Amino acid sequence: MHEFYTYLEVIEKDETGLVFKCSNIDSETKLCNIHKKRPGICRRYPQEEIFTMGGAITEECGYKLVPIVSFAEVLGKELKK
């Protein structure tokens, strides 16, 4: 098993799958304790593949996904064709 998985703890299961908690996140600051030497999976987060497999970003996460073009705008353009 890769060392990265030793940092993870399954804390619950939801409709998407397992929900993990990383032991390297400081509970007070919400920052990574090993940021400079964090694993590649963390360096590449969030990857598009996470979402194509049904994953999601929690409200507490510092990342936010904002569409470049809104769905309503794309739909409006398609309906005009």
mmCIF file of the C-alpha atoms, coordinates in Angstrom:
data_MODEL
# 
_entry.id   MODEL 
# 
loop_
_atom_site.group_PDB 
_atom_site.id 
_atom_site.type_symbol 
_atom_site.label_atom_id 
_atom_site.label_alt_id 
_atom_site.label_comp_id 
_atom_site.label_asym_id 
_atom_site.label_entity_id 
_atom_site.label_seq_id 
_atom_site.pdbx_PDB_ins_code 
_atom_site.Cartn_x 
_atom_site.Cartn_y 
_atom_site.Cartn_z 
_atom_site.occupancy 
_atom_site.B_iso_or_equiv 
_atom_site.pdbx_formal_charge 
_atom_site.auth_seq_id 
_atom_site.auth_comp_id 
_atom_site.auth_asym_id 
_atom_site.auth_atom_id 
_atom_site.pdbx_PDB_model_num 
ATOM 1  C CA . MET A 1 1  ? 0.000   0.000  0.000   1.00 0.00 ? 1  MET A CA 1 
ATOM 2  C CA . HIS A 1 2  ? 1.231   3.514  -0.826  1.00 0.00 ? 2  HIS A CA 1 
ATOM 3  C CA . GLU A 1 3  ? 2.297   5.599  2.188   1.00 0.00 ? 3  GLU A CA 1 
ATOM 4  C CA . PHE A 1 4  ? -0.333  8.234  1.295   1.00 0.00 ? 4  PHE A CA 1 
ATOM 5  C CA . TYR A 1 5  ? -3.150  5.909  2.334   1.00 0.00 ? 5  TYR A CA 1 
ATOM 6  C CA . THR A 1 6  ? -1.773  5.684  5.867   1.00 0.00 ? 6  THR A CA 1 
ATOM 7  C CA . TYR A 1 7  ? -2.758  9.362  6.270   1.00 0.00 ? 7  TYR A CA 1 
ATOM 8  C CA . LEU A 1 8  ? -6.411  8.705  5.482   1.00 0.00 ? 8  LEU A CA 1 
ATOM 9  C CA . GLU A 1 9  ? -9.183  7.643  7.816   1.00 0.00 ? 9  GLU A CA 1 
ATOM 10 C CA . VAL A 1 10 ? -12.645 6.657  6.588   1.00 0.00 ? 10 VAL A CA 1 
ATOM 11 C CA . ILE A 1 11 ? -15.076 8.786  8.590   1.00 0.00 ? 11 ILE A CA 1 
ATOM 12 C CA . GLU A 1 12 ? -18.365 8.002  6.865   1.00 0.00 ? 12 GLU A CA 1 
ATOM 13 C CA . LYS A 1 13 ? -20.083 6.771  3.736   1.00 0.00 ? 13 LYS A CA 1 
ATOM 14 C CA . ASP A 1 14 ? -22.466 8.870  1.708   1.00 0.00 ? 14 ASP A CA 1 
ATOM 15 C CA . GLU A 1 15 ? -24.450 8.394  -1.512  1.00 0.00 ? 15 GLU A CA 1 
ATOM 16 C CA . THR A 1 16 ? -21.273 8.942  -3.573  1.00 0.00 ? 16 THR A CA 1 
ATOM 17 C CA . GLY A 1 17 ? -18.970 6.623  -1.654  1.00 0.00 ? 17 GLY A CA 1 
ATOM 18 C CA . LEU A 1 18 ? -16.481 6.777  1.191   1.00 0.00 ? 18 LEU A CA 1 
ATOM 19 C CA . VAL A 1 19 ? -15.626 10.064 2.907   1.00 0.00 ? 19 VAL A CA 1 
ATOM 20 C CA . PHE A 1 20 ? -12.043 10.396 4.139   1.00 0.00 ? 20 PHE A CA 1 
ATOM 21 C CA . LYS A 1 21 ? -10.283 12.581 6.660   1.00 0.00 ? 21 LYS A CA 1 
ATOM 22 C CA . CYS A 1 22 ? -6.558  13.269 6.297   1.00 0.00 ? 22 CYS A CA 1 
ATOM 23 C CA . SER A 1 23 ? -4.493  13.056 9.485   1.00 0.00 ? 23 SER A CA 1 
ATOM 24 C CA . ASN A 1 24 ? -2.116  15.747 8.160   1.00 0.00 ? 24 ASN A CA 1 
ATOM 25 C CA . ILE A 1 25 ? -4.729  18.516 8.278   1.00 0.00 ? 25 ILE A CA 1 
ATOM 26 C CA . ASP A 1 26 ? -4.347  20.707 11.368  1.00 0.00 ? 26 ASP A CA 1 
ATOM 27 C CA . SER A 1 27 ? -7.745  20.770 13.118  1.00 0.00 ? 27 SER A CA 1 
ATOM 28 C CA . GLU A 1 28 ? -7.394  24.430 14.145  1.00 0.00 ? 28 GLU A CA 1 
ATOM 29 C CA . THR A 1 29 ? -5.809  26.074 11.091  1.00 0.00 ? 29 THR A CA 1 
ATOM 30 C CA . LYS A 1 30 ? -7.235  23.614 8.515   1.00 0.00 ? 30 LYS A CA 1 
ATOM 31 C CA . LEU A 1 31 ? -3.814  23.680 6.813   1.00 0.00 ? 31 LEU A CA 1 
ATOM 32 C CA . CYS A 1 32 ? -1.654  20.752 5.750   1.00 0.00 ? 32 CYS A CA 1 
ATOM 33 C CA . ASN A 1 33 ? 1.118   19.888 8.210   1.00 0.00 ? 33 ASN A CA 1 
ATOM 34 C CA . ILE A 1 34 ? 3.309   18.376 5.465   1.00 0.00 ? 34 ILE A CA 1 
ATOM 35 C CA . HIS A 1 35 ? 2.521   20.819 2.649   1.00 0.00 ? 35 HIS A CA 1 
ATOM 36 C CA . LYS A 1 36 ? 6.096   21.088 1.309   1.00 0.00 ? 36 LYS A CA 1 
ATOM 37 C CA . LYS A 1 37 ? 6.488   17.291 1.130   1.00 0.00 ? 37 LYS A CA 1 
ATOM 38 C CA . ARG A 1 38 ? 2.857   16.335 0.425   1.00 0.00 ? 38 ARG A CA 1 
ATOM 39 C CA . PRO A 1 39 ? 2.148   13.372 -1.883  1.00 0.00 ? 39 PRO A CA 1 
ATOM 40 C CA . GLY A 1 40 ? 1.574   13.842 -5.610  1.00 0.00 ? 40 GLY A CA 1 
ATOM 41 C CA . ILE A 1 41 ? -2.159  13.162 -5.310  1.00 0.00 ? 41 ILE A CA 1 
ATOM 42 C CA . CYS A 1 42 ? -2.414  16.208 -3.021  1.00 0.00 ? 42 CYS A CA 1 
ATOM 43 C CA . ARG A 1 43 ? -0.222  18.338 -5.318  1.00 0.00 ? 43 ARG A CA 1 
ATOM 44 C CA . ARG A 1 44 ? -2.550  17.616 -8.238  1.00 0.00 ? 44 ARG A CA 1 
ATOM 45 C CA . TYR A 1 45 ? -5.801  18.145 -6.284  1.00 0.00 ? 45 TYR A CA 1 
ATOM 46 C CA . PRO A 1 46 ? -8.426  18.858 -7.458  1.00 0.00 ? 46 PRO A CA 1 
ATOM 47 C CA . GLN A 1 47 ? -8.187  16.841 -10.658 1.00 0.00 ? 47 GLN A CA 1 
ATOM 48 C CA . GLU A 1 48 ? -10.988 16.664 -13.183 1.00 0.00 ? 48 GLU A CA 1 
ATOM 49 C CA . GLU A 1 49 ? -11.063 12.866 -12.793 1.00 0.00 ? 49 GLU A CA 1 
ATOM 50 C CA . ILE A 1 50 ? -12.366 13.270 -9.233  1.00 0.00 ? 50 ILE A CA 1 
ATOM 51 C CA . PHE A 1 51 ? -15.582 14.783 -10.570 1.00 0.00 ? 51 PHE A CA 1 
ATOM 52 C CA . THR A 1 52 ? -16.012 12.439 -13.531 1.00 0.00 ? 52 THR A CA 1 
ATOM 53 C CA . MET A 1 53 ? -15.978 9.590  -10.997 1.00 0.00 ? 53 MET A CA 1 
ATOM 54 C CA . GLY A 1 54 ? -18.669 11.254 -8.871  1.00 0.00 ? 54 GLY A CA 1 
ATOM 55 C CA . GLY A 1 55 ? -16.442 12.962 -6.313  1.00 0.00 ? 55 GLY A CA 1 
ATOM 56 C CA . ALA A 1 56 ? -17.128 16.351 -4.789  1.00 0.00 ? 56 ALA A CA 1 
ATOM 57 C CA . ILE A 1 57 ? -15.395 19.147 -2.925  1.00 0.00 ? 57 ILE A CA 1 
ATOM 58 C CA . THR A 1 58 ? -16.697 19.846 0.570   1.00 0.00 ? 58 THR A CA 1 
ATOM 59 C CA . GLU A 1 59 ? -17.834 23.277 1.733   1.00 0.00 ? 59 GLU A CA 1 
ATOM 60 C CA . GLU A 1 60 ? -14.812 23.457 4.069   1.00 0.00 ? 60 GLU A CA 1 
ATOM 61 C CA . CYS A 1 61 ? -12.358 23.054 1.188   1.00 0.00 ? 61 CYS A CA 1 
ATOM 62 C CA . GLY A 1 62 ? -10.504 26.157 0.027   1.00 0.00 ? 62 GLY A CA 1 
ATOM 63 C CA . TYR A 1 63 ? -11.048 25.207 -3.619  1.00 0.00 ? 63 TYR A CA 1 
ATOM 64 C CA . LYS A 1 64 ? -14.161 26.388 -5.417  1.00 0.00 ? 64 LYS A CA 1 
ATOM 65 C CA . LEU A 1 65 ? -15.282 25.289 -8.857  1.00 0.00 ? 65 LEU A CA 1 
ATOM 66 C CA . VAL A 1 66 ? -16.775 28.058 -10.944 1.00 0.00 ? 66 VAL A CA 1 
ATOM 67 C CA . PRO A 1 67 ? -17.819 27.340 -14.526 1.00 0.00 ? 67 PRO A CA 1 
ATOM 68 C CA . ILE A 1 68 ? -16.127 29.527 -17.131 1.00 0.00 ? 68 ILE A CA 1 
ATOM 69 C CA . VAL A 1 69 ? -19.445 29.769 -18.945 1.00 0.00 ? 69 VAL A CA 1 
ATOM 70 C CA . SER A 1 70 ? -22.687 29.189 -17.067 1.00 0.00 ? 70 SER A CA 1 
ATOM 71 C CA . PHE A 1 71 ? -24.929 26.312 -18.061 1.00 0.00 ? 71 PHE A CA 1 
ATOM 72 C CA . ALA A 1 72 ? -27.763 28.763 -18.778 1.00 0.00 ? 72 ALA A CA 1 
ATOM 73 C CA . GLU A 1 73 ? -25.535 30.654 -21.235 1.00 0.00 ? 73 GLU A CA 1 
ATOM 74 C CA . VAL A 1 74 ? -24.491 27.461 -23.049 1.00 0.00 ? 74 VAL A CA 1 
ATOM 75 C CA . LEU A 1 75 ? -28.097 26.257 -23.213 1.00 0.00 ? 75 LEU A CA 1 
ATOM 76 C CA . GLY A 1 76 ? -29.281 29.633 -24.515 1.00 0.00 ? 76 GLY A CA 1 
ATOM 77 C CA . LYS A 1 77 ? -26.716 29.525 -27.326 1.00 0.00 ? 77 LYS A CA 1 
ATOM 78 C CA . GLU A 1 78 ? -27.676 25.958 -28.236 1.00 0.00 ? 78 GLU A CA 1 
ATOM 79 C CA . LEU A 1 79 ? -31.383 26.768 -28.325 1.00 0.00 ? 79 LEU A CA 1 
ATOM 80 C CA . LYS A 1 80 ? -30.730 29.680 -30.709 1.00 0.00 ? 80 LYS A CA 1 
ATOM 81 C CA . LYS A 1 81 ? -29.105 27.340 -33.255 1.00 0.00 ? 81 LYS A CA 1 
# 
